[in-house]
Amino acid sequence: MFATNFIRSLAFATVATLAVMAIGCAVPGAHPSGQAPPRFSELTVLEIACMAAASEGLQLSDYNVPKIDYDAAGVWTVMFQRKAESGPGNSFLVVVLDADGLATIRRGVW
């Protein structure tokens, strides 16, 4: 009984491993979406976003730790939410292009 369950488990693990390798997820350096990995790290993007926000006169100490996202189009989005919500305009985001590091601030009313 134990040997049968062990063989079934081993067979399942082998099939699962081969399936993952066949679709490329287990290949070292493979990116799940098929695109090249980003040029910048999250830390570098955060530094770029903080410099852009500071140059606009925004006090980053008034904001929570930002949320950082990277999309398939090669665009980083850094979302800042004010600690003490005070109505419309309590958040902004910084869009950073992965190709050249160009940062654009978008103030929101959401």
Secondary structure by P-SEA (a helix, b strand, c coil): caaaaaaaaaaaaaaaaaaaaaaccccccccccccccccccaaaaaaaaaaaaaaacccccccccbbbbbcccbbbbbbbbbccccccccbbbbbbbcccbbbbbbbbcc
